[in-house]
Amino acid sequence: MVVGSIMTSRHGFVAEWFLSEERIKEILGQSEVEDIRSTLFNGVTVAHAKGSDRIEVEDIQGHRFTGKVMIVHDPARVKVAVSSKLGEAGETVPEMAQREGAVAAVNGGGFVDPNGQGNGAYPDGVTVSRGQFISVIDEDQKENIIGITKKGQMIVGRYSARELRGMDVGEVVTFGPPLIVNGKPTITSGDGGWGVAPRTGIGQRADGAIIMVVIDGRQIGSIGATLRELQDLLLKYGAVTAGNLDGGASTTMVYNGKVINQPSSVFGIRYIPTSFVVLPAKQSKGGI
């Protein structure tokens, strides 16, 4: 657990002071999740019934963590926002939410950090927003993605940009691993291999509602969660499809203009390239 926590932070070199590369791989390999991807799960019905405009926010608590869960009943309201300074710098989740006029948001996919500054300028893998491919590193390289089709159905797992272009996707960020596929958990033994850290996850229930989870970490009263604990929370809230988003210092949830969790970065809210935002109900009607 300790090795996983260190190796998935920005300080992986610390573990390398004490352990060989082979030993680290051996330890992490004890809890690896299955390399899998979802298809369009036929158990999901995207409904727009009375009350589907609701957003619910609840506190969550585990034996070593606290956090928030948000239920967005209409998946059409959930979009990918990208930094307005993409290629130069990222933006914080509150900045993206404000610019988009969003009522809620969580951090999104990972980012490439070529100069070690961690300013969130370059999203990793594939990014799609409102059906437009914003960034693609390699057209044929398969990456763990979390996406939402134009019909409002979530997909997770390993896809290439070329495959996604033929799938009518509306929103995509690159991160993982997938946690729940076709109603079943992917981590069935071990803790997921990434140790304990702040976590952000996103999933979809059978009725189409989107579940967003943030778990605080690296602080007194909430040290964080394993991937398996995040998976189990999403299962508890009814997710039939779910994936792990960027965590650590990136973990941030915004609701009604305020950050409602406790981000772990001592330097303030992290600058990142993408987030999932929840638009006002009237803005999502007639869109994708």
C-alpha positions in Angstrom: 0.0 0.0 0.0 2.8 2.4 0.9 4.7 1.7 -2.4 1.5 2.1 -4.4 0.8 5.4 -2.7 4.3 6.7 -3.4 4.6 5.5 -7.0 1.3 7.1 -8.0 2.3 10.5 -6.6 4.8 12.9 -8.1 7.4 11.5 -5.7 7.9 8.0 -7.1 11.6 8.4 -6.9 11.5 8.0 -3.1 10.5 4.4 -3.4 13.4 3.8 -5.8 15.8 4.9 -3.1 14.9 1.8 -1.2 13.6 -0.8 -3.7 14.7 -2.1 -7.1 12.6 -1.5 -10.2 11.9 -5.2 -10.3 10.7 -5.3 -6.7 8.5 -2.3 -7.2 6.9 -3.9 -10.3 6.4 -7.1 -8.3 4.7 -5.3 -5.5 2.4 -3.3 -7.7 1.6 -6.4 -9.8 0.1 -8.1 -6.8 -3.0 -5.9 -7.1 -3.3 -4.9 -10.8 -6.7 -4.5 -12.2 -7.8 -6.4 -15.3 -7.0 -4.7 -18.6 -10.6 -4.5 -19.9 -13.0 -2.1 -21.7 -16.7 -1.6 -21.7 -19.1 -1.8 -24.6 -22.3 0.1 -24.6 -24.0 -1.6 -21.7 -27.6 -2.5 -22.7 -28.7 -2.3 -19.1 -28.6 1.5 -19.1 -31.7 3.5 -19.9 -31.1 7.2 -20.4 -34.4 8.7 -19.2 -35.6 12.3 -19.1 -38.5 11.8 -16.7 -39.9 14.2 -14.2 -37.2 15.0 -11.7 -34.3 14.2 -14.0 -33.0 17.8 -13.6 -32.1 17.1 -10.0 -28.6 17.2 -8.5 -28.0 15.5 -5.2 -24.9 16.0 -3.0 -24.0 13.9 0.0 -21.2 13.5 2.5 -19.4 10.2 2.5 -17.2 8.7 5.1 -15.0 5.6 5.3 -12.8 4.3 8.1 -9.9 6.5 7.0 -11.4 9.1 4.6 -14.1 11.6 4.0 -15.5 13.0 0.7 -18.5 13.9 -1.4 -20.7 12.2 -3.8 -22.8 14.0 -6.4 -25.7 12.5 -8.4 -26.6 14.2 -11.7 -29.8 12.7 -12.9 -29.6 14.0 -16.5 -26.4 12.8 -18.2 -26.9 15.3 -21.0 -25.9 18.0 -18.6 -22.4 16.5 -18.1 -19.7 17.9 -20.5 -15.9 18.0 -20.8 -14.5 21.5 -20.3 -10.9 22.2 -21.3 -8.5 25.0 -20.3 -8.9 28.2 -22.3 -5.1 28.3 -22.3 -4.5 24.7 -23.5 -0.9 24.3 -24.6 0.2 27.1 -22.4 -1.3 26.4 -19.0 -4.2 24.6 -17.3 -7.0 26.1 -15.3 -8.4 25.2 -11.9 -11.8 23.4 -11.7 -13.5 26.5 -10.3 -12.2 28.6 -13.2 -13.5 26.2 -15.8 -16.8 25.9 -14.0 -17.2 29.6 -13.9 -16.3 30.1 -17.5 -18.7 27.4 -18.6 -21.5 28.7 -16.4 -21.6 25.3 -14.8 -23.5 24.5 -11.6 -21.0 21.8 -10.6 -17.7 20.2 -11.7 -15.0 17.7 -10.9 -11.5 17.4 -12.2 -11.1 15.3 -15.3 -8.3 13.4 -17.1 -4.6 13.2 -16.7 -2.0 15.5 -18.2 1.5 15.3 -19.7 4.2 17.2 -17.7 7.1 17.5 -20.1 9.0 20.2 -18.1 8.2 19.1 -14.6 6.2 22.3 -13.8 2.9 20.5 -13.4 0.9 23.4 -14.9 -1.7 21.2 -16.7 -1.1 22.6 -20.2 -1.2 19.4 -22.1 -4.0 16.7 -21.6 -2.8 13.1 -21.9 -4.2 10.8 -24.6 -7.5 11.7 -26.2 -9.7 14.6 -25.2 -13.2 15.2 -26.8 -15.5 18.0 -25.9 -19.0 18.5 -27.4 -18.1 16.0 -30.0 -14.9 17.8 -31.1 -11.6 16.0 -30.8 -9.5 18.6 -28.9 -6.3 16.6 -28.5 -4.9 13.3 -29.7 -1.4 12.2 -28.9 -1.5 9.0 -31.1 -4.4 8.2 -33.4 -3.9 4.4 -33.0 -2.6 4.1 -29.5 -5.1 2.6 -27.1 -5.5 4.4 -23.8 -7.8 4.1 -20.8 -10.5 6.6 -21.4 -13.8 7.7 -19.7 -16.3 8.9 -22.2 -20.0 9.8 -22.7 -21.7 9.2 -26.0 -23.9 11.8 -27.6 -26.9 9.7 -26.4 -25.7 10.0 -22.8 -24.2 6.6 -22.2 -20.9 6.2 -20.4 -18.0 4.1 -21.8 -14.7 3.2 -20.0 -11.6 1.2 -20.9 -8.9 1.0 -23.6 -9.8 2.7 -26.9 -7.8 4.4 -29.6 -8.8 7.8 -31.0 -9.5 6.1 -34.3 -12.0 3.7 -32.7 -13.7 6.5 -30.7 -14.2 8.5 -33.9 -16.6 5.8 -35.1 -18.5 5.6 -31.8 -20.4 8.9 -31.8 -18.7 10.1 -28.6 -19.5 13.5 -27.2 -17.1 13.7 -24.2 -13.9 11.9 -23.5 -10.9 12.3 -21.1 -8.0 9.9 -20.7 -7.4 8.2 -17.4 -8.2 5.0 -15.6 -8.3 2.2 -14.7 -11.9 1.2 -15.4 -13.6 0.2 -12.1 -17.0 -1.2 -13.1 -17.8 -2.7 -16.5 -21.2 -4.1 -17.5 -22.3 -4.0 -13.9 -19.3 -5.9 -12.5 -16.3 -4.7 -10.6 -12.9 -5.0 -12.3 -10.9 -5.2 -9.0 -11.7 -8.6 -7.5 -8.6 -9.2 -5.5 -6.1 -6.8 -3.8 -6.7 -3.1 -3.5 -6.0 -2.0 -7.0 -2.3 -1.5 -6.6 -2.1 2.3 -6.4 -2.0 2.6 -2.6 -4.0 5.3 -0.7 -4.5 8.8 -2.1 -7.1 11.4 -2.8 -9.4 10.0 -5.4 -11.9 11.2 -8.0 -14.2 8.7 -9.8 -17.2 8.9 -12.1 -19.8 6.4 -13.0 -23.3 5.8 -14.4 -26.3 4.1 -12.9 -28.7 1.9 -14.9 -31.2 4.8 -15.1 -28.6 7.0 -16.8 -27.7 9.2 -13.8 -24.1 10.2 -13.5 -22.3 9.6 -10.1 -19.3 11.8 -9.3 -17.2 10.9 -6.2 -14.3 12.8 -4.6 -12.3 11.4 -1.7 -10.0 13.7 0.3 -6.6 12.6 1.3 -3.1 13.4 2.5 -4.5 15.3 5.5 -5.5 14.8 9.1 -8.8 13.1 9.3 -8.8 11.8 5.7 -5.7 10.1 4.4 -7.4 8.9 1.2 -8.7 5.7 -0.4 -7.5 2.7 -2.5 -8.9 2.1 -5.9 -10.9 -0.8 -4.6 -12.5 1.5 -1.9 -13.4 4.0 -4.7 -14.9 1.2 -6.8 -16.9 -0.2 -3.8 -18.3 3.3 -3.2 -19.4 3.6 -6.8 -21.0 0.2 -6.6 -22.8 1.2 -3.4 -24.4 4.1 -5.3 -25.5 1.9 -8.1 -22.9 2.4 -10.8 -23.0 -0.1 -13.6 -20.1 1.6 -15.5 -17.4 3.6 -13.8 -13.8 4.7 -14.0 -11.0 6.3 -12.0 -10.2 10.0 -12.8 -7.0 11.8 -12.0 -6.6 12.0 -8.2 -4.0 13.2 -5.8 -3.7 17.0 -5.7 -6.1 17.3 -8.7 -9.1 16.0 -6.7 -11.6 18.9 -6.6 -15.4 19.2 -6.6 -17.2 22.4 -7.2 -20.9 23.1 -6.5 -22.8 26.4 -6.9 -19.5 28.3 -7.3 -17.7 26.8 -4.3 -15.1 24.1 -3.8 -16.9 21.7 -1.5 -14.2 19.2 -0.7 -10.7 19.6 0.8 -8.1 19.5 -2.0 -4.7 18.2 -0.8 -2.3 20.6 -2.5 -0.5 23.0 -0.2 0.0 25.3 -3.2 -3.8 25.8 -3.7 -6.1 24.4 -6.3 -4.1 22.5 -9.0 -4.1 23.7 -12.6 -5.3 21.0 -14.9 -6.3 20.7 -18.6 -9.8 19.1 -18.3 -12.8 18.7 -16.0 -16.3 17.3 -16.2 -18.8 20.2 -15.7 -22.5 20.0 -15.1 -24.4 22.7 -17.1 -27.6 24.2 -16.0 -30.6 22.1 -17.1 -31.8 24.7 -19.7 -28.4 24.7 -21.4 -28.3 21.0 -22.0 -31.7 20.7 -23.7 -31.4 20.2 -27.4 -27.7 19.6 -27.2 -25.8 16.4 -27.6 
